[in-house]
Amino acid sequence: MKSSPAPLRHLRALLLTAVLFSLSAAGHLAGGGVLPEPGPAAVMFALMFQPVMLLTVRRLSYGMLLTILITGQAMLHQAFMIFSPMAHHGAMAHHDPMYGSLPMLAGHVAAAVVAAWFLCRSETALWQLLAWLRPLAAVPVAGVIPARPPQVFIRNPLLVPSPWRNIPVNSLRGPPSRTVAPSARPA
């Protein structure tokens, strides 16, 4: 797990809460239930967002994601049953033919396992992308270039340059000089 605070925390928490809420709502509707009105549903979403926001401070592992999804689905399933419109008409807890049954539990767990796998892979991809982009987003810091200490030259007789070093040496290149002997001229 990463020890520094996670980047894009709000976006990650919002995505996880949306997946959690969608899985719970889909499972509740598939079981024959009715979703609550938009007002109570928005309150449930906000109440689920708060603990998820606290948990996304660090990078989430597969086990942590699976735990969040299974626990959240169980809590939202109960909240949907309590706040659904059918709850006010007396058919609260058993409007769902699969309520409390093994297929309903297996469906919620299977959905949580698959969603946790996808979320874990996307979390890993996000962290890799951010690590790749981090050098590009770093703000250059103006620094002070340290002054070099003055160089001290030690006079070593072997390394002292000759005062005659820049005098050109006569070479055989170029036009012939006028002082060429007449016997050396070509005929």
C-alpha positions in Angstrom: 0.0 0.0 0.0 1.1 3.5 -0.7 1.9 5.7 2.3 1.3 9.1 0.7 -2.2 10.6 0.3 -3.8 9.4 -2.8 -4.3 11.7 -5.7 -7.7 12.2 -7.4 -9.3 11.1 -4.1 -12.7 12.7 -4.7 -13.0 11.2 -8.2 -12.0 7.8 -7.0 -14.5 7.9 -4.1 -17.3 9.1 -6.4 -16.6 6.3 -8.8 -16.5 3.7 -6.1 -19.7 5.0 -4.6 -21.5 5.1 -7.9 -20.4 1.5 -8.7 -21.5 0.4 -5.2 -24.9 2.2 -5.5 -25.5 0.9 -9.0 -24.7 -2.7 -8.0 -27.1 -2.5 -5.0 -29.8 -0.9 -7.1 -29.5 -3.4 -9.9 -29.5 -6.3 -7.5 -32.5 -4.9 -5.7 -34.4 -4.4 -8.9 -33.5 -7.8 -10.2 -34.9 -9.3 -7.0 -38.2 -7.6 -7.7 -37.8 -4.7 -5.3 -38.6 -1.1 -6.0 -36.1 1.7 -5.5 -36.9 4.6 -3.1 -37.8 8.0 -4.3 -34.9 10.2 -5.7 -34.7 12.3 -2.4 -34.0 9.4 -0.1 -31.9 7.7 -2.7 -29.7 10.8 -3.0 -29.3 10.9 0.8 -28.3 7.2 0.8 -25.7 7.9 -1.9 -24.3 10.8 0.1 -24.2 8.7 3.3 -22.3 6.0 1.4 -20.0 8.5 -0.1 -18.7 9.7 3.3 -17.1 6.4 4.5 -15.9 5.6 1.0 -14.2 9.1 0.9 -12.4 8.2 4.2 -11.3 4.9 2.8 -9.8 6.3 -0.4 -7.1 8.2 1.4 -4.7 5.4 0.4 -4.5 3.1 -2.6 -7.2 0.4 -2.4 -6.3 -3.3 -2.7 -8.5 -6.0 -4.2 -9.5 -7.2 -0.7 -10.3 -3.7 0.5 -12.5 -3.0 -2.6 -14.3 -6.4 -2.2 -15.0 -5.6 1.5 -16.3 -2.2 0.7 -18.5 -3.5 -2.1 -20.0 -6.4 -0.1 -20.6 -4.4 3.1 -22.0 -1.4 1.1 -24.3 -3.7 -0.9 -25.7 -5.3 2.3 -26.3 -1.9 3.9 -27.9 -0.4 0.8 -30.0 -3.5 0.3 -31.5 -3.0 3.8 -31.9 0.7 3.2 -33.7 0.1 -0.1 -36.1 -2.3 1.6 -36.8 0.2 4.4 -37.2 3.3 2.2 -38.8 1.8 -0.9 -42.4 2.9 -1.6 -43.6 -0.6 -1.0 -42.4 -0.4 2.6 -45.1 2.1 3.4 -47.8 -0.3 2.2 -47.1 -3.1 4.5 -45.1 -5.4 2.2 -41.8 -4.2 3.5 -39.4 -7.0 4.1 -40.7 -9.8 1.9 -41.5 -8.1 -1.3 -38.5 -9.8 -2.8 -39.1 -13.5 -3.6 -35.3 -14.1 -3.2 -35.0 -12.2 0.1 -32.7 -14.0 2.4 -32.0 -16.8 -0.1 -28.8 -18.2 -1.3 -29.2 -17.1 -5.0 -29.6 -13.4 -3.9 -26.5 -13.6 -1.7 -24.6 -15.3 -4.5 -25.7 -12.7 -7.0 -24.5 -9.9 -4.7 -21.2 -11.6 -4.0 -20.6 -12.4 -7.6 -21.3 -8.8 -8.7 -19.0 -7.6 -5.9 -16.2 -9.9 -7.0 -16.4 -8.8 -10.6 -16.7 -5.1 -9.8 -13.9 -5.3 -7.3 -11.6 -6.9 -9.9 -12.4 -4.2 -12.5 -12.0 -1.4 -9.9 -8.7 -2.9 -8.7 -7.4 -3.0 -12.3 -8.5 0.5 -12.9 -6.9 1.6 -9.6 -3.6 0.0 -10.7 -3.8 1.7 -14.1 -4.6 5.1 -12.5 -1.6 4.8 -10.2 0.7 3.8 -13.1 -0.6 6.6 -15.2 0.0 9.1 -12.4 3.5 7.8 -11.8 4.2 8.2 -15.6 2.8 11.7 -15.7 4.3 13.0 -12.4 7.6 14.2 -14.0 5.7 16.1 -16.6 3.6 17.9 -14.0 6.4 18.7 -11.6 7.0 22.4 -11.3 10.6 23.3 -11.8 12.1 24.9 -8.7 14.4 27.9 -9.2 17.6 27.0 -7.5 20.9 28.8 -6.8 23.8 27.6 -8.7 26.7 27.4 -6.3 29.7 29.5 -7.2 32.8 27.5 -8.1 35.7 28.0 -5.7 38.6 30.0 -7.3 41.1 27.8 -9.1 44.6 27.9 -7.7 47.3 27.2 -10.2 50.5 25.6 -9.0 53.5 26.3 -11.1 55.0 23.1 -12.1 58.1 23.4 -14.3 57.0 20.4 -16.3 53.5 21.9 -17.0 54.5 25.5 -17.6 53.7 26.4 -21.2 56.6 27.6 -23.3 56.5 31.3 -24.4 57.3 30.1 -27.9 54.2 27.8 -28.2 52.2 30.1 -30.5 55.0 30.8 -33.0 54.2 29.0 -36.2 56.6 26.3 -37.4 57.6 26.6 -41.1 55.9 24.0 -43.1 56.3 22.8 -46.6 52.7 23.9 -47.5 51.9 26.9 -49.6 53.5 28.6 -52.6 57.3 28.3 -53.0 59.3 31.0 -51.4 61.4 33.4 -53.4 64.5 32.2 -51.7 64.5 28.9 -53.5 67.8 28.1 -55.1 67.9 28.5 -58.9 69.1 24.9 -59.4 66.0 23.6 -57.7 63.6 25.3 -60.1 61.9 23.2 -62.6 63.0 23.7 -66.2 
